[in-house]
Amino acid sequence: MPNRLAHETSPYLLQHADNPVDWRPWSDEAFEEARSRGVPVLLSVGYSSCHWCHVMARESFEDEATADYLNAHFVSVKVDREERPDVDAVYMEAVQAATGQGGWPMTVFLTPEAEPFYFGTYFPPAPRHGMPSFQQVLEGVRAAWADRRDEVKDVAARIVRDLAQRGGASLEYGDARPPGPEDQPTALMALTREFDAVHGGFGGAPKFPPSMVLEFLLRHHARTGSEAALQMVQATCEAMARGGIYDQLGGGFARYAVDETWTVPHFEKMLYDNALLCRVYAHLWRATGSDLARRVAVETAEFMVRELRTEQGGFASALDADSDDGKGGHAEGAYYVWTPEQLREVLGEKDAELAAEYFGVTEEGTFEQGASVLRLPDREALADAGRVASVRERLLAARGRRPRPGRDDKVVAAWNGLAIAALAETGAYFDRPDLVEAAVAAADLLVRVHLDDRARLARTSLDGTAGSHAGVLEDYADVAEGFLALSSVTGEGAWVEIAGLLLDTVLRHFTAEDGTLYDTADDAEELIRRPQDPTDNAAPSGWTAAAGALLSYAAVTGEDRPREAAERALGVVRALGARVPRFIGWGLAVAEALLDGPREVAIVGQGDDPATRALHRAALLGTAPGAVVAVGEPGSGEVPLLLDRPLLEGRPAAYVCRRFTCDAPTGDAGVLAGKLG
């Protein structure tokens, strides 16, 4: 019989609906049940494309004996971290504080008052590598709860007090001044010290795509001319694009590489990674004209539309790392890797030889059981372009006949906001109206399904129906960012208006009096601690994303309040940029926009006039950090930036302003391009 997860909308929770474990969703009812029975709560947090979450599920949660023990002695609660990032953040902080590390699946034991007292991540079914078995953990927790309950509760209460005393972001906020021109080079030097000059990227294995840091470096180069900043971007982007982390057949990026050379990925593909990286490569092309950057940006955009777009027009969260291996089991990477024999089966001997050389497929392999992850290892390798295209097309078609990885169809508001910005800009840069149309369709879905009449967002939807969980700060900030980018591309002022409504909610419900930002609204469900984290992780933090969207909105509208809020929010970037720049990359990128103005570009003219289109394109291709663009007919009141901007002697005109000072208008697209870098 299905358990209580059968009525949920999260694909991850639904994957556990048939477990023999009597799972419950996170709810007051679950904790009331624990209180009435006098038992602790097992909190298990994961997500749909998490490899080790699936492993632990197969080993333990699908095991009848383990389930019987859990059902007898615990109330078991399952949480999708992508649906409830607030719950995940609060307890992950406790796990990291207690153990020095974290990850998923996250396994936490709680009192019936939701206070944590024992922590872990993955536990095996039998003792292994110094780890106790999951059964041993369950028995130990049960014994402690039965024999030393008061002591356990004291420990839990102390943990909660310690978390409260950690001070949150306010301790890092300093004097709340945003970074000045003297601060950014310090962050650049810190990044230079961590840069891998051999393989690109920062730090060692595992190596994650540093999307937000790359955006900072591109903006810093645009503002200062720093060649060191640009070289780090170019080296990292080329290494990732040639490595196994990039899907050489279908486009798109895997979550991270397990090695420092970008060779072997963890094969799950996340929407947020691909949206952020699509934008990075598009911006690199804008700065350098790189053919490689153009190809990767377009292929990544096409991957998102082809593989992640839902029937309703939004974008699904992720593709799993695992898939059917053709031998009756599931294996990580089975969909993506190749052996020489598999190449020969699809291509024949001659073309298989070319493919093996071109993509780095060897008899020894770079992955498990002699299989290889496709790469472009030899940057000097030359091959007939038509023949390579034919090989790639045939391999992609053959791969398409393999069992596909599972897809988490959950539409997350924040990540769709990131995708909207990436697709809108990539479509505009490369004359791909289909990509812009995909961005518009996703934006329409967010307004139609996720946004209510109080300007409050639902975090997720599934099959066109909004979920029950409230949006968090990153949802409001990233959706506003996406809508502002979409308005710049389409000229539709309605997107600016909706972004303003979302950002007003941020100022009303997420912002403290001192300018710090909370991840949850002031009227959200009360947890053991109100989460607050300014540091960027896999995607921009809600804090830094809000700072960026507020700054852009202020530039488009001329309003003081959002700009002042953005400047206050950037105080934390000044405190952290020099110390941990890898974890505040988007904040540093927003600070570059503030230092540059940001530029405000108004284009007035008829939309179908070639001169208007030329000015609009020149504005969009300008590299001035964080520049905002508005385009419309003279007298248009949809976007305040267009007000009181007449034509220039009856012809389309561009106005460039920053810091309350405007240049003389121009009708020459080349002159405008020169003004914007």
N, C-alpha and C positions, 0 to 999 in steps of 0.2 A: 504494500500500500504506500502511496506517496506520503511524504511527511509534510510539514507545514510550509515548506518552501514552494510547494506546487502552485501557490497562488501569487507568487512574486513575479515581477517583470524582468528582473536581472537574469540574463542568460547564464551567468556564473552560478547564481543561486539555483536556477532551474536544473543545472547539471547535477546538483546534489539532492534534487527532490525525491529521487528513488533510492537514496542511501538508506540502509537499515537504521542509521543514526536518526534519532528523532529531532532533527534540526528545527530551529526556530529562527525567524529573522530577528534582527535587532529591534526590540520593542519593549515597552513597559511591561507587557504581559509576560515576557520571558523572565524578567527579573522578579516580578511578583510570584511567578511559579517557583523560582529558586528560594525566595523568602518563605513561601508557604511549605515547601518541602525541606527547608533547612540544608540545602546543598549548594556547592559552588557552581559557578558558570564557566564553561569552556567557551572561550571566544576564539574562533578560527577565521582569519581574514586572508583573502586571496583575490584572484581575479582570473578571468576566463582563459587568458593566454599564458598563464603562469605554469611553466613546465613542472616544477617541484610541487605545486599545488595539486596537479593531476596525479603525480606519483604518490603523494601521501593519501590522496583520496582512494586510489586503487589498493594501496597496501593496508590502510587502516579504516577508512570511513565506509568502505564497501565490505569490510570483514564483519561477519555476523557476531563473532565472539567479542570483538572490540566494541561494536555497536551496543551489544547487550550490556556491557560494563558501563559504557557512557550513559546509556539511558537509565540505568539503575542508580547511578551515583552523581550525576551532573545534569544541569540544564545546558544543552549545547546550542550555541548561537553562531550562525554563519553570516559573514559580512562580505559584500563585494566592495573592495577598497575604492574602485572607480566610481561606485554609486554613493558611497559614504566616505569621502576623503577626510571628513572631520573626525569620525570614529577612528579611522586608520591612523591619522596624524597623532591623536592624543595617546593612543596605546603604543604606537611605534616609538614615540619619544620615551615612554617608560621602558620599553624593551632595550632601546639603545643606551639609556642611562644605566640600566642594570647589567647588561651583558657586553656593552661596548660595540655591538653590531646589531644589524637588523636585516630584514628581508621577508620574503613571502614564500610559503605560507607563514603567517604570523600566528603563533599559538600562545594565548594568554589565559591564565586562570584568574577569575574575578570573584570577589565576594558578591552576595546578592545586592549590595549597594554599588556595584560596578567598579569597585576599587581593585586594582591589580595586585597580585601577590606572587605570582610565579610566571616566568617568561621563557619563550623559546621561538624557534622557527620550525623547520622541518625536523620531525622525529621519525626514525626508521622503525620498521616492525620488529626488528631484533637489534640488540646492541651492536654498534658498528662505529669504528674509528673514534672510539672514546665517547660516543654519544649513547645515552641510555635508550632503550626501546620506548616506543610510545606507551605500551602497556605498563612498563616500569614507572614512567612519569605519572600515569593516571593513578596507579596504586600508591605511589608516594604522596601525591597531592591529596588523595582520599584519606590516607592515614593521618596526614598532618591536620586536615580539616576535622577529622573525627577526634583526634587525641589532643590537639593543641590549637583549638579554634580561636581562643582569645588571643593567643600569640600571633596567629596568622592575621587576624583582623588588625592587630596593632601594627604589624609590618605593612599591611595594605594602607592603613591610614597614614603611616609615616611616608610611604612612597608618594601618596597624593600630596602631602604637605611639601615634600622635597621638590616635586614638580612645580608646585605653585611658587616656591621660593627661588626657582631658577631664574625668574625675572623676565622671561620672554624677550621679546625684541626691544622692549623699552630700555634695557641696560645697554644695548648696542646703539641706541638712537643718538647718543651724544647731544650736541647742541642743535640738532635738526637742520643744520645748514646743508644744502646740496653740494655735491662735489664741485670744486672750482677747477680752472685750467691747470693748476699745479698738482691736483690729485690724480688726474687720469694717467699721466706718465708713470706714476708710482705703481698703479695697477698693471700697466703694460709691462713694466720691468719684472713684476712678480710673475706674470704669465710667461715671460721670456725664460725665466729660470726653470719653469715646469714644462716647457715645450720640448717635445720629442723631435729633435732635428733630423733624425734618421727616418722615422716612420710617420711623422706628423701626429697631431693631437697632443694631448697633455697627460702626463703621468704614465703609468704602466698598465699592465693587465689587471682586471678587465678594462677595456677602453671604450668609453661612451662617446657618441658624437657630441662635440661641444657647441651645439647650435647657437646658443645665446652668446657665448664668448666670441664666436666668429662674427656675429652681428656687431658686437662692440668693436672688434678689431676693424671691420669694414668701415664703420662710422668714424672711428678714430683716424683711420687713414684718410677718409674724405675730408675731415676737418683740419687735420694737421699735416697731411702729406707723409706720414710715417711709413717708410718702406718696410720696416721690420714688422709692423702690424699686418700689412698686406701680404708679405711673404709667408707669415704663419698661416693665414687663411688659405692662400694658394696651395701650400704644401699639404695642409690637412685635407682640403677638399679633393685634391688629386689623389691622395693616398686612399681616402675612403671610397672614392668613385672607382678606383682600380681594384679595391680589395673585395674580399668575400662578404663584407657587411652590406655591400650594394648588390642587388639582384641584377646580374649581368644580362639576364634574358628578359625579365618582366618589369624591370625598374623598381624603385622603392628600396628603402633601407630597413635592415633588421635592427633590433633593439640595441645591441652592442656587440663588440668583438670580445671573445674570451682571451685573446692574445694581444700583444702590443703591436702586431703588424697588420691588424684589420683583416686577417685571413679567415678565421673561423668565427662566424657569428653565433649569438644566441638567436635562433631563427624567427622568433615572434616578430611581427611587424605591427607597430603601433601607429595610429592615426597622428598623434601629436608629433612623434619623431619625423614622420614624413612631411607633415605640414611645415614644421620649422625648417627642415633641411631643404625642402623645395624652395622656400623663400630665401634661404642663405645662398643657394646656387644661383637663383635668379638675380640676387643682388650682386653676387660676384661677377656674373656676366655683365651686369649694368656698369660695374666699375672697370672691367678689364676687356670685355668682348670675348672672353674665353669660349671657344667652341665646346669644350668639355663641360663647362658650367652650364651652357645653354642646353646641351643634350640631357644632362642629368636633371636639370630643373623640369624640363618638359616631360621626360620619361617618368619622373616621380609624380608629377601632376596627373599624368595619364594613368599611372598605377592607382592613385587614390580614387579617380573617377571609375576606373574599370573594376577594381577589386573591392573597394570599400563603400561605394555609393549604395544606399538603400533605395527601396522602391518609392519611398516617400520623399526622396531628394536629399536626405541628410547623409552623414558619413558614419559608418560603423566604427567601433572602437579599435578593433584589432583582428589580426589573423594569428592563430595558434602557431607555436613552434613545432608541435608534434603533428603527425598525420599517419595514416595507415601505411605500414611499410611493405604491404603486399605479401606478408608472411603470417598474417593473422594477428599482428600486434601493432602497437603505435611506437613511433620512434621520432626523436627530434631530427629535423632536417630532411626527413625522408623525401619530401616533395622536391627539394632543391638540389641535392647532391648527385654527382655522376661518377661512374667508373668508366675506364676506357672501353670496356665491353659494351656498356649501355650506349656510348657514343657510336660505336660501330653498328649496333643494331638499328639505330635511327638514321645514320648518315652514310653508311658504307665505309669501306676501309680508307679511301683517299681523303674524304672530307672529315672523317673522324680524326685522322692524323692532324689535319689543319686545326680542328677544334681543340684537340688536346694541347697543342702548342699555344694556340691563341688564348685559351682560357686556363691554362695551367693545370690540366688534368693529368695525373701520373698514375702509374701502377701502384705505387706506395700509398698514394692518396694524401690528402691534408685533413681528412675527417676520420670517421670511424669505419672500420671494416674495408679499408682500401678505397673509400669513396673520396671524391674531391669536391670542394666548394669552388664554383667558377669564379675566376679572377681575371684581371688583365695585367699579368705580372711584368711583362716586358714593354716598357713604354716606347721602345724603338721598333717593336715588331711591326712589320708592314705586311699587309695581305690584301688581296683583291677585295675591294669594298663590297662589290656585288656578291662575291662568293661568301664573305663573312655574313652579310645580311641574310643570305639564303640559309646558311648554317644556323644562325640565331633563330630565324623564323621556324625552321623545322624542329629545332630543339624545344622551342617554346610550345609548339603545337603538341609535341610528344609529351612534354611535361604536363600539359593541360589534361591529358588522359589519365594521369596518375590521380589517386585519391587526394582530394584537396584538404588543406588544413581547415580546421573549424574556424568560423568567423563569429566574433561577438558582435551581434547586430545592435547592441545598445548605442544610442546616439547620445554622446556627452556634449553638453552645451559648450563648455570651454574649448574642447578640442575641435569642435565644428567651427568655432570662431577663428581659431588658428588656421583651419583649412580654408575658410572663406577668404581671409587675407592673402594666403599664398596663391590660391587659384585665381583670384581677381588680378593680382599683380602679374603673375606668370602669363595669364591670358592676354593682358594688356601689352606686356613687353614683346611677346612673340606672335602677336596678331592671331590669337586663338580665341575667338569669341565663344567657342563651345566651353572653354574652361571658365570664362566669366559667367556664362549662363549657369554652369554648375554651382558656382559660388552664390549666384542670386537665388537659385532653387533651395540651397541649404539655408540661406538667410531667411527665406520665406517660411521654411519649416520651423525655424527657431521662433519666429514671430507668431506663427499660427498655432504651434503646439506647446512651446516651452514658456511663452510670455503671457502673463495674465494682465488684467486691467489695472492692477496696482503696480505695474512695472516690476513684478517679481518673477524670477526665472525658476523653472523646474530644472534640476540637475540633469536628468536623463529622460529619454523617451524610448519606446520600443514599438515598432509597427505603427507609428503615428499617434501613439497614446502617451501622454506625459506620465512619468513616474511620480511617486508620492514624496520624493525627497527634495528638499529645498536646495536651490543653487547656492554655491559658496562663492567666495570673493573672486576666484579665478574665472568662474562662469561669467559673471558680470563684466569683468575686465577684458577677457579675451573676446567675448562676443562684441563688446563695444569697439575693441580694436579692429575686429573683422568688419564691422559695419562701417567704420570710418574709412578703412581701406577700400571697401566696396564703393562708397560714395565718391572717393577720389577717382576711381576708374570709370564709373557709370555716369557720374554727374547727378545722380538721384539724391536730392537733399533729404528725403524721408529717412534715409539710413543715418544721417547725422542726428536727426530729431530723436530717433529711437535710441541711439547711442547716448544721447543726453539724458534720456529717462533712466537708462541703466546706471549711468554714472551718478545721477542724483540719488539713486538707491544706495550706491556705494558710500556717498558722503553722509547720508542719513543713518544708515544701519550698520556700516562696517568700520567707520572711522571714529577713533577716540578723540577726546578733546586735544590731546597733545600731538595729533596728526598721525599716530601709529594706526595700523590697519589690522583688523582681525580677519581670520579666514571664514568665520561664520557671522551671521547677522545677530544683532542684539536681541532679536526675538526668536532665534533658532532654539532647537532642543538644547537643554543645558546638560553638558557632559561634566566629567570630573575636572575638566579645565577647558577654557575657551581657547581653541588653537590659534596660534599666531606665529607665523614663520615667514620672514622676508627673503629667505635664501632660495635661489633657483635650484631646481633639481632636474628632473627629466624634461620639464616644461617651465616657463616662467612662473615664479610664485605669484599668487594673487596680488600680493603687495606691489611687486615691481611692474606687473602687467597693468595694475590700476594706475600707477604713476605714469606709465607711458600713454595709456588711453586718456587720462585726464589732461595731460600736457597737449596731446593732439587736439582734443576737443576744445580746449581753451584757445588754441591757435586758430581753429576754424571759426569759433564763435566770438572771440574777443572777450570772453568772460574772465573775470579775475579769480573767482572762487575756485574753479577747478585747477587753474595754474598754481595758485597758492597751495592748494592741497597736494599737487604733484611735487612742488618744491619741498614741502615738509616731509613728504614720504621719502624723498631721495636722501634725506639726512642719514638714513641707515646705510645707504650706498657709500657715502663718505666714510662711515665708520668701518665698513667691511671690505671695501674695494681693494685696499692695499694689502689686506691680510689674507683674504680668501677670494680672489677675483674669479676663480673657476666656478664659484657658487653664488655669484651675484652678477653674472654676465649680462642679463637683460637689464638689470638696474644700471650697470655701467653704460649700456647702449642708450638707455633713456637719458642718462646724464649727458651724453654726447649731443643729443638733440637739444637739451636745455642750453648747453653751452653755445650751440650754433644759432639759437633763437627760440624755437625752430623757425625756418623760413616759412612764410605764408604766401602761397602762390594762387592768384585768382586769374582765371582765364574767362574772358567774356567774348561771346560770339555765337553764331548759329551752330548747332551741333553737327550739321551736315556740311558745313563750310570746310573745305580742305585746309584753309589757313588756321581755322580753329582747331582742327584735328592735329595739325602739325605742332601748334603751341602746346596742346594738351599732352601730346606724346613727349615733347621735349621736357615738360614739367615732370611727368611720371618717371622719366629716365634720369632726372637729376639726382646726383649722389649726396646732396646736402643732407646731413643726418636728420632724420625724422621730419623732413619737409612735408607740409600738408598742402593738398591741391584741391581746389574747388573749380568747377567748370559749369557755365550756364549762360543763358541769354542775359543781355543787359537788363538791369532792373529786377532780376530774379531775386525773390526774397526768401527762397528756400534755405539758402546757406548764408549766414551773416557775412562771411568773408567776401561775398559777391556784391554786397550793398555798395551803392555809390561808386561803381566802377563803370564808367562809360566806354564806349568804343573809341578807338583811336582814329580820328578822321574818318569815321564810318567803317573802319575795318576792325577785325578781331584784335584783341589786345591782351597782354599778360602783365599783371602787376605782381611785383615781388617785394614783400615787406618782412621786417623782423625787428623786434624790440621797439615797436611803435614808429618805425621809420621805413618809408617806402622809396624804392627807386623809381625813376621815370618809367612809365609804361612802355612796352615795346610790342611791335607786331612781328618781329623777326624771330623765328624759332631758334636760329643759331645764336643770336644774342642772348635769348632766354637760357639756352643750354649753358652758355658761358657763365651766367649768373649763378647757376645751381651746381656748378662743379662738373 
